[in-house]
Each structure stands twice: as structure tokens, then as C-alpha cells.
């Protein structure tokens, strides 16, 4: 009897894991905004490091989304991001990257 109860618990857990996982997102490429975020991280920009000139948002994401090429106070060069990717991101999330640019 204990074995059948344990088996039922395991089966219930396995079913709930499969039923509630999102198969639509498996193997799917990240959205355009996530690709921009990744490009900035890969280029060495870090969240919380704006005072050092390589902040993730103020020195990379915001300038890219606002079409800037030089950023006051930045210590790293912006990564190259396709303009179509920026347009696609703006279409999905209009306020993404609309914050203050630069540290000084």
C-alpha cells in the first residue's frame, strides 16, 4: 500500500511538472529586448556599475534604444546592435531603454 501511495505522489508530481511547463518557449530564441540586454552584458556592462561608467542600463541599453553612439561618462564602447532589433524591441516594449543616459 505504501508503494502505491508513493507511486501516486510521484506520478502526480511528474504530471504537474509536464502540465505546467511552457512548451511554446522551449528552444525559442529570446525576444529582441532580451537580445539587446545580452549584447550589453556580453560587452561587459554590469547592472549597478553606472558610477564606474559601464552600467548596464544608463551606459548601454538606454543609449542603444535612444539611438546614441557616444555616452558621457561611459568607459566601454557600445556593442553593435542591428537597428531592426532595436525597432522590434520598441514595437514590443515601447518604454524599454527610455531612461536617463550616462553618469555625468
C-alpha positions, 0 to 999 in steps of 0.5 A, spaced: 500 500 500 505 504 501 508 503 494 502 505 491 501 511 495 508 513 493 507 511 486 501 516 486 505 522 489 510 521 484 506 520 478 502 526 480 508 530 481 511 528 474 504 530 471 504 537 474 511 538 472 509 536 464 502 540 465 505 546 467 511 547 463 511 552 457 512 548 451 511 554 446 518 557 449 522 551 449 528 552 444 525 559 442 530 564 441 529 570 446 525 576 444 529 582 441 529 586 448 532 580 451 537 580 445 539 587 446 540 586 454 545 580 452 549 584 447 550 589 453 552 584 458 556 580 453 560 587 452 561 587 459 556 592 462 554 590 469 547 592 472 549 597 478 556 599 475 553 606 472 558 610 477 564 606 474 561 608 467 559 601 464 552 600 467 548 596 464 542 600 463 544 608 463 551 606 459 548 601 454 541 599 453 538 606 454 543 609 449 542 603 444 534 604 444 535 612 444 539 611 438 546 614 441 553 612 439 557 616 444 555 616 452 558 621 457 561 618 462 561 611 459 568 607 459 566 601 454 564 602 447 557 600 445 556 593 442 553 593 435 546 592 435 542 591 428 537 597 428 531 592 426 532 589 433 532 595 436 525 597 432 522 590 434 524 591 441 520 598 441 514 595 437 514 590 443 516 594 449 515 601 447 518 604 454 524 599 454 531 603 454 527 610 455 531 612 461 536 617 463 543 616 459 550 616 462 553 618 469 555 625 468 
